[in-house]
Amino acid sequence: MDIKDKSLILTGACGGIGSEIARVLADAGAHLILVGRNISKLRALQLSLSEPSTHQALVADLNTQQGLDTIHHSCSQWQADGRAIHGLINIAGSNRFSSLLERKSDSIRDEIHLNLTVPILLSQQALHWMARPGLIVNIGSTFSAIGYPGYTTYCASKAGLHRFSEALDRELDGTGIRVLYLAPRATDTTLNSAIVTELNHHLGNQIDDPRWVANQLLLSLRNETPVRWLGWPEKLWVRVNQILPAAVAGAIRKQSATIRQFLNKAEVL
Ligand SMILES: NC(=O)c1ccc[n+]([C@@H]2O[C@H](COP(=O)([O-])OP(=O)(O)OC[C@H]3O[C@@H](n4cnc5c(N)ncnc54)[C@H](OP(=O)(O)O)[C@@H]3O)[C@@H](O)[C@H]2O)c1
């Protein structure tokens, strides 16, 4: 899709990856509807983008029905008023580095709701108000394809999002709406606590710059690439885990004492 002068709605717009995506898309000439929970942060982001008056802020807590209804009613009204919305980019997400045993049930429910149920419900809404041709992009994670200790529920939610994206893209074949999935690896944002960042350094894991991830998103949009896994060697491990999961389990087993040590530190804090 050529995104110049197209209207795109972004959840998680003020986050580490979301704000860079907003900058890259605004520089490319898109008109953005920025969704977040804090109006001051949204306004500050809007003012920092190219052509601020072509963008707008929408406050919505996506873990509430009211937040989801706000998006549906606003987008439906814009569509009725003749404003075409060509894309929905589901970026909002959360995780917690913790063993399953230590997790509170509410935190598990909220994480799975935000990472999986919310993009499903927003995609369903978008089928009512999105222009054709239109794009839905879901931001996943390498952990959607590789089960990793300390991230059991995050892996589950992102794996669900990957399969949902694939299934909906196939269901919508020929309708003018494509569904894309982009899976970053570790990225330098506050989603990752100091302990997780220390663990990544300890294990020698690469950490990407969010601006680079945002540029990859722009490429996915322009080329309408259905699925992309970012980062080497992670994209290789994704393939190996499909055909030789025991090899990946063996590699993770070698890290398990270190992961356990960092999990213990995270759980004490
Ligand atoms: N950072 C990484 O290492 C990494 C790696 C792979 C994939 N990802 C994925 O990339 C996406 C963005 O992550 P990030 O690193 O940018 O994280 P981040 O900086 O923590 O941003 C998360 C965003 O989600 C929004 N959000 C959280 N709860 C919300 C709720 N209830 N309602 C509405 N919005 C809510 C936040 O909105 P507010 O501004 O209102 O707080 C924030 O904008 C996520 O889906 C994440 O899973 C991240």
The ligand as an ORCA input file, in Angstrom:
! r2SCAN-3c Opt
* xyz 0 1
  N      10.071     -4.153     23.354
  C      10.284     -5.414     22.970
  O      11.310     -6.032     23.318
  C       9.293     -6.096     22.062
  C       9.723     -7.236     21.372
  C       8.805     -7.898     20.548
  C       7.515     -7.435     20.428
  N       7.122     -6.315     21.122
  C       5.732     -5.893     20.986
  O       5.695     -4.577     20.471
  C       4.521     -3.903     20.940
  C       4.912     -2.560     21.525
  O       5.785     -2.779     22.620
  P       6.738     -1.634     23.207
  O       8.059     -2.240     23.382
  O       6.570     -0.396     22.450
  O       6.097     -1.495     24.668
  P       5.812     -0.182     25.532
  O       6.822      0.850     25.287
  O       5.604     -0.693     26.936
  O       4.414      0.311     24.946
  C       3.247     -0.423     25.178
  C       2.077      0.370     24.660
  O       0.892     -0.386     24.947
  C      -0.071      0.514     25.447
  N      -0.995     -0.100     26.393
  C      -0.698     -0.879     27.459
  N      -1.841     -1.206     28.113
  C      -2.858     -0.579     27.446
  C      -4.265     -0.511     27.626
  N      -4.891     -1.165     28.618
  N      -4.996      0.252     26.758
  C      -4.401      0.918     25.746
  N      -3.068      0.876     25.509
  C      -2.327      0.136     26.349
  C       0.704      1.589     26.185
  O      -0.134      2.716     26.185
  P       0.038      3.975     27.144
  O       0.867      4.928     26.340
  O      -1.349      4.454     27.354
  O       0.723      3.487     28.378
  C       1.942      1.736     25.324
  O       1.729      2.694     24.326
  C       3.863     -4.842     21.946
  O       2.807     -5.522     21.334
  C       4.985     -5.803     22.308
  O       4.492     -7.053     22.713
  C       7.983     -5.621     21.916
*
